[in-house]
């Protein structure tokens, strides 16, 4: 839903310590004047506030029309100008990153690439392809003018031009392990109205243009193969509430991922936090995340290959060791907030944290979080 007014939408900044502002520029739909911010971004903002940063959100509700884009630029400039000197962090590439650069003034810019903003989608049509090409170029244009670039996985690092990789940090999103935790399976099924005896495979279908990337046809084909041996059903999630996601991850027997490509899919890490076994194709950083997680695993883009890994998961009927592996990989909200804090501090040290100064030329080598 696009806005027809210029009401300020930045959420109030809540600080726990006196520190410099971080103005996060994000995409979000707006309903009744309130932005629908994705939960993982809200959680990231809260974790950074706990770490001492003064975080607020600048909302882009229209990236596709010139009038809407310019209206957002005007409002975001006003919102950013109200704060003291700090950092602008674009939480997506494409036009979002370009908008963040245009409104940042003398503030240093950090750009995060998440997946589709670099890799595109398999949606058909010349118009769509042209739109994606322009959006990718816009994101790269902003990234070249940024003080730091973050990507969520190694495959996204490889998708960047060579001349940008020297300033890149590979840092997946963290997971709120206080929220995403193991719960009683039968109780969660009862909450959702799911049958207690049927084997249930969970699939994150996503919505809108992103649905095609998730490759639902392969997921359905895999369930057809499994149904020859099990009483099994596929349950899909799309635009589910945070409560529902928690219950689904604990109610299911397995999470299935069949995406054509990903960055670092949050749903996989959230499943790990709930000890839900994950079976996936080799997309994004999933192979790295699941390397030591049992049961579960990675198979090729073939329904029979995926079914062969899911079968022992369903037969065993046990939870995984995903939570301990997620914590060992330092992908909790707190651990990732500490990594982000180091990036912000390094950026500010380059510019001297003084308004009017320019980003230094010193560059750091790519880093990875394992």
PyMOL commands that set and color helices and strands:
alter all, ss='L'
color gray80, all
select helices_A, chain A and resi 39-50+66-81+94-103+116-119+126-143+154-159+162-167+185-192+208-214+216-226+242-251+266-273+286-289+303-316+322-328+333-351
alter helices_A, ss='H'
color red, helices_A
select strands_A, chain A and resi 21-27+30-31+34-35+54-60+86-90+108-113+148-151+168-170+199-204+232-237+254-257+278-280+296-298+367-368
alter strands_A, ss='S'
color yellow, strands_A
deselect
rebuild
show_as cartoon
